[in-house]
Amino acid sequence: MNLVWYRNDLRIHAHRALKEALQAEGPVTAVYFLCDQQWDEHGVAPLRRWYVLHSLIELGEQLAARGITLHVQDAGDFSRIPAMLQDFTQQQGISQVFCSREYPLNERRRDKAVAKALDDAGVSIRGFDDSVLVPPATLRTGKGTPYTVFSAYKKRWDVWLDSHFQQPELPGKASAKPVAFADRAVVESALESVSVAESLTAHWQPGEQAAATQLEHFVARHLGQYRKLRDFPSLTATSGLSAALSAGTLSPASCYLAARQAMADAGARDGAACWIGELAWRDFYRQIMAQYPRLSWGRAFRPETDLLKWDSDDALFQAWCEGRTGYPLVDAAMRQLVATGWMHNRLRMVTAMFLSKHLWQDWRKGEAFFMAHLIDGDFAANNGGWQWSASTGTDAVPYFRVFNPIRQSQRFDAEGHFIARWVPELKALDNKTIHEPWKQPLLVPDYPAPVVSHAGVRERVTQAFKAVKKDYDDNHAQGGN
């Protein structure tokens, strides 16, 4: 018998592990391990847990309709999975295990222990890189090192996919008759322990079928204008598929294929190419995470920036968390996050840069806050985005780059529609005053004044980064570690 071990790949389409298991000799069964304690350790948002568990129920029903039983077992955390999976394979008479690879450090350690346990039991395991378009160790610079600059990586990524991309196929038909999803009650019981307000869940539709419909809708209605409109948070111009990609209810291969097919239409070509670039960013951060394990330890990619002395003003951090910094676009974005479990990508950069550079707070605090609220909380993307914004990460972003939150507001929410929606105390202001309400404080007595000034931020950041770079270089020149 063949076993498909499901993790963050909760779908049946464009799923190579399932396809290969069905094509191998013998019947197929599947397993998923609940790990709520691991979720706790990783700071996973309750909303993301809700999304995953509901998607798991749909997956179980879809597999059951194809004659495949999805077994759901409670492991608690990763440490128990090797022994549990070894026992399961012996009980079920499993000879081969098929799964999609995962790249965070804890997941890789888990998989190494699983491979050892299965090998001891005489069971083989095969992994597939379905969560990315290009496997992490595939592309190397001329020196044989991983790419750390996105623009160079993207050029090689495009070339590689032109010759290696394989169109995702439907899984083969299961020969068995439909069965019941007997462990549905196990998942429903797990859902009862997840506390999420209906006001949050109302924004989302879990599962593979919803993700496929959403992709089709985005390609048909918004992909062509994606490059022109994607930075404007008041518009419905982005795909909103990050949650589906993160939980694996949708594959990146399906997204890439849809975009490539759309490029046949001249009117959609520019937008499709831009969106493909976002898929490349997703792969880029995954290969960085896989190649540099220290990121999973909470370390900065640029080691010298671990020497930065961050402020620890809890009041400032709390003002940022609650959307009351006095900067309307920052506050609107933070309130959107807390209210919906999602934030527009342009605003993720704005808010992250504001916390790390204007408030001079450790980026790790913001990274954890995002993970605790985001439905699409994904370690690689979240860590990569935060370190990019804080200038502690990869790519050729100058450390003195500081977004002006007022200019960002005027440029990307010129009429103030997004601000007015999420900061209703400002909705009566005109489209000039709404970006700088402190200039007319009598009109908005309930809105706070800016907690810090934008003036002087760039100079302070520049000085701090130069100082730690000098200290780091001097220390290493003297043989320090």
Sequence and secondary structure as in RCSB ss.txt:
>XXXX:A:sequence
MNLVWYRNDLRIHAHRALKEALQAEGPVTAVYFLCDQQWDEHGVAPLRRWYVLHSLIELGEQLAARGITLHVQDA
GDFSRIPAMLQDFTQQQGISQVFCSREYPLNERRRDKAVAKALDDAGVSIRGFDDSVLVPPATLRTGKGTPYTVF
SAYKKRWDVWLDSHFQQPELPGKASAKPVAFADRAVVESALESVSVAESLTAHWQPGEQAAATQLEHFVARHLGQ
YRKLRDFPSLTATSGLSAALSAGTLSPASCYLAARQAMADAGARDGAACWIGELAWRDFYRQIMAQYPRLSWGRA
FRPETDLLKWDSDDALFQAWCEGRTGYPLVDAAMRQLVATGWMHNRLRMVTAMFLSKHLWQDWRKGEAFFMAHLI
DGDFAANNGGWQWSASTGTDAVPYFRVFNPIRQSQRFDAEGHFIARWVPELKALDNKTIHEPWKQPLLVPDYPAP
VVSHAGVRERVTQAFKAVKKDYDDNHAQGGN
>XXXX:A:secstr
 EEEEESS   STT HHHHHHHHSSS EEEEEEE HHHHHHHT  HHHHHHHHHHHHHHHHHHHHTT  EEEEE 
SSGGGHHHHHHHHHHHHT  EEEEE   SHHHHHHHHHHHHHHHHTT EEEEE TT SS TTS   TTS    SH
HHHHHHHHHHHHHH           S     TTHHHHHHHHHT    HHHHTT   SHHHHHHHHHHHHHHTGGG
HHHHTT TTS  S   HHHHHHTSS HHHHHHHHHHHTTSHHHHHHHHHHHHHHHHHHHHHHHHHH GGGGGT  
SSGGGGG   B  HHHHHHHHHT SS HHHHHHHHHHHHHS   HHHHHHHHHIIIIIS B HHHHHHHHHTT T
T  HHHHHHHHHHHHT SSSS  TT    HHHHHHHHSTT HHHHHH GGGTTS TTGGG GGGSGGG TTS   
SS STTHHHHHHHHHHHHHHHHHHHHHTT  
